[in-house]
């Protein structure tokens, strides 16, 4: 197996773990939004996340000792770090508000499965050496068709939530599309930072600062934020929905291309569909099941195409015989000299030996 193929397989397990944890977070948060606001949940969750990753990064710096002279990571990568703060805030806040209006499996599948489409369009622009395969573009287009079917189910009352008002469904769709765009661009910027040598700990310690500040601003503007009721759910979401998933995602991104990452995490809706059966608010929806299974099948096709397209490294040249590397040819005999073994010249000072 080629090194590139091995790296791809190393990224699959962390990305599947991310898909399961993301599904669990969507179902849990969607249930909790019956009693708390998305802003309060986000404020508590991301405050805990920022404190945790900042403490971890501070401990690592102390263990490493004094940093070498020169500009630090925040200076060298400031533009990409600012960009990933913006896309992170967009992704998470839009996810939380979408879960107020739509079935978790629908939010999950639209938010994540549109990632390949955005990646196919934006990837070559943001990472100029990346390459998107024609088959991956076709898979992305097919996924869009299935997502359209699922959204029609939400508007027509065939989703797990049953009948929804047109306004609520439209608002949920708008938030979900914003989540999809932010999620895909997140992956690209994470890969850019990794390619540029920015340590994952630095990214994790800085990428949630903006959403933490925005969340507390929304809490301050809210009439009834219910912060007390949000403490335990916020801690749960910080662990299963933010801290642990974002770590395994960072590990997975290191070993895969952005388009492959987006395709793999599209498996999350399958897990969300299974987990939401335990939520009494939601009914089983054959339309949602069919759409999710179709997306999963397309994901498998996309990942298989990427795996088979990974080129094997060229074979190494055979080493030259040791004698050919060490033997020193003797002087060329003058014309008429007897042919035979000639004495080897001793190397002179300054002559190559």
N, C-alpha and C positions, 0 to 999 in steps of 0.2 A: 504494500500500500504506500502511495506517495506521501511525503510529509504534509502536503496541502490537504490531501484526503483525511489524514489522521487529525489534523487541526480542526477540520470540519466536524468530525465525529466528537472531538472533545468539546465543541461548542453546543452539541445537540442536547446533552443532559441538562446543563444549566438553563438552557432556553426552555426546555419542557417544564422544569421546576418553576420558572418564571410564569409560564402559562397557567399552571395549577394555582399558584399563589394569587395571580391577578384575578382569576375567576372567583376564588374564595373572597377576595376583597370586594369585588363588585357586588356579589350576592349579599355579603354582610352589610356593606355600607348602604346599599339600596334599602335594606330592611330597617336600618337605624335612622334613615332620613324621614321615617314616619314620625319621629319624636325630636330630632335635633336638626339643626341647619347645616348645610354643606360648609358654610364659612367657619362655623365653630369646630366642626370635625377637622377641617383642614388646618386651622390655627393650632389646635392641640397636637395633631399628628406631626406636622412639619416642624414645630418647635422642638419636639422630642427628637426627630430625625436629625435636625441641624446640630443639636447639642451632642448627640451620640457620635456622629461622624466627625465633628470638630474635635471631640475628645480623643477619638481613635487616631486621627491624623496628628494631633499634638503629641500623643504618646510615641508615635512612630518617629517623629522628628527628634524627640529627646533621645530615643534609642539609637538613631543614626548619628547623632552628634552634630557639631556645627556644619551648616550648609556651606558648600564651596562658594567662593567669591563669584559675583556676576548676578545678572537679573534672575529673579525667582520665577516660579511657574505662573504666579498671578500676573506678572508683568509680561512674560513671554507669550502666554496664551490668553490674554485678557479678552480679546474679541470673541473667541470661541466660548470661553467661560461665561461671558455676558449673554451670548446667543443661547447657550443651553439653559441658562437661568430663565430666559424669556419663554423658550419652548416648553420647559418643565412646568412653569406656572400655567401656561395655556393648556397643556395636556391635563393636568390634575384638576384644576378648577372646573374645566369644561366637563370632565368625567363625572365629578361629583354632582354638578347641576343636571347633567343628562340623566343620571340615575334617579333623580326626583320624578322624572316624567316617563321613562321607558323601562321595559323589561331588561333586567341585567344582561341576559344572553344577547339581546339585540344591541345594547350599548357596547358590549364586549366585542361582538362580531363586526359591527360597523367601525368602531374605533380602531380596532387592530387590523382587520382585514383590508381596510383601505390603505394601510401602510405600504404594501407593495406597489400600489399605483403611484402614491406620492414619491416613493423611493425611486421608482423607474423614471419619473420625470425629473426629480431634483438631484438624484444621486450623481449623475455625470457632471452636473454643474457645481456641486459642492465638493465632490471628490473626483477630480478630473481623470485620475488613473483608474477609476472603477469602471466596470463593464457590466452592462445588463444584457442578458441573453434574450433572444427573440421569443423563446418559449416562455420565459418569465413574464414578458410583456403580455403574451396571450393569456397566461394564468391570471394575471392581474385584471385583465379586461373581463374574463369570465367571473372572477370574484365580484366585480362591480355589478354584474348582472344579478347574481344571487343576493347581493346586499339590497339592490333595488326591490327584489321580491320580498325580502324581509321587512323593509320599511313600508311597503304596501300593506303587508299584514298588520303592522302597527296602526296605520291610518284606518284600516277597514275593520279593526276589532278582532283580528284573528291571532293576535299575539297572546302571550301568557297573562298579560294584564287585562285582557278583554277590551271592552269599549273604552276609547280615549277620545277626548275632544280634539278637534282639528288643531286648535291652538297649542294644546299640550304636546301633541305628537310633533308638530312643526318645531316647537321650541326644543324638544328633546333631540330632534334630528339635527338642528343647527348646532347645539352643544356637542353632539356626537361627531359631526363633521370637523368641528374645531379640534376635538380630541384626536381624531385620526391624523390630521395634518401635523399637529404638534408631536404626536408619538413618532411618526415617520422621520421628521426632521431631527428629533431627539437622537434617534439611532445614528443618523449620519454624523451629527456633531460629536457623539461619543466616539465613533470610529475615527473621525478627524483628530480628536484630542489624543486617542491612543496611538495613531500613526505618527503624531508629532512628538511622542515620548512623554506626554503628560501623565503622571501616575494616577491610577484609579482613585486612590485615597484623596488626592487633591480635588478631583472632579466631584466625588461624593461629598466632600466637606464644604463645597462652595455652591453646588448647583441648586440647592433648596433655599437659598437666602431670600430671593425675590418672592417666591410663593409664600414663605413664612410672613414676610412683611405685608404682602397684599392681603393675606387671610386675616391678619389682625386688624387691618384697616376696614375690611368688610364687617368684622365682628363689631367694631366701634360704631359703624353706621347702622347696624341692625337694631330693631326695637326689642327683640327678645332672642338673644343668641343662645341661651341655655348652655352656658359653658360648663356648669356643674354636671349636667347630664352627658356632656360630650367627653369627659375625662377618660372614662374606661373605653368607650368605642374608639376614641382618638389614639389611645395607647395600642389597642389591638390593630388598628389600621396602620399605625407606624411600624409595627413588626411585620405583619403578614402582607401588608399592601404596599409598603414603601421601602423600609430598610432592607429586609432580606431579598425581596424580588429585584431591587435595583442592583444589589451586589451580584446576584447570579446572572443578571442581564449583562452587567459589565464584563463578567468572565466570559459569557457566551459571545459577546460582540468581538472580543479579542480574537476568537478563532473562526469567525465567519464573516462573509460579506454582508453589507446592510440589507440587500434584497433577501438573502437567505434568512437572516434574523427576523425580518418582517414576516416572511412566510411561516417560519416555525412557530412564532408566538401567536399566529392565527389559530392554533389549536386550542387556545384558551376558551373560546366560546363553547366548545364541546364539554369542557369541564364545568363551565358556568351553567350550562343547561342541566347537567346532572345534579349540581349542588343546589340549584334553585328549586328543585322538586321538594326540598325540605321546607321551603318558605310557603306558609299558608296563604299569603297574598296572591300567589301565582298559580295558574292552572297550566296543565300540560297542553302544548300547542304543537300539533302535527306539522304545521307550516314552519315553525321555528326549527323543529327537529330536522326536517328535510333540508332547509337552507344551511343549517350548521353542518350537517353531514356532507353536503356538496362542497362547502368551503374546505372541510378537512381533506376531502379527496383531492381538491385542487392544490392544497398545501403539499400533500405527499408528492404530487407530480412536479411541483416547482422545486422542492428540495432534491428530488432524484435527478432532475435535469442539471441542477447546479453541481451536484456531487459528481456526475459522470462527465461534466465539462471541465473539471479541474485537471489541468495538464500535469503529466508526470514529469519529474525533473530529467534532464538529459543524462545518459549514462556517463559515469566517470571514465576518463581515459585510462587505459591500462598502464601501470607503472613501468618505466624502463628498467631493464636488468641492472642489477647493482654494478656489475663489472663495467657496463657502458658508462655509468656515472662516475666511476672512480679511476678508470684506466687513463694513463697519460701517454699519448702517442710519442714514439721516439722520433728523432730527427730523420728527415727524408734522406736516404742514401744518395750520394752523388752518382751520376751515370757511370757504369762500369764497376761499381763497388760490388763485392760479393753479397748475395742475398742471404739473409739469416737474421737471427735475433740481434738487435742492436742494443748497446748499453743505453740505459735511461739517463737523461740529463738530470743533474741535481738542480732544483729550483734556485734561481739566483735571488738575492735580496731585491725586493721591489717587483719581481716577476710574478704573474699569477701562478698559484700552485693548485 
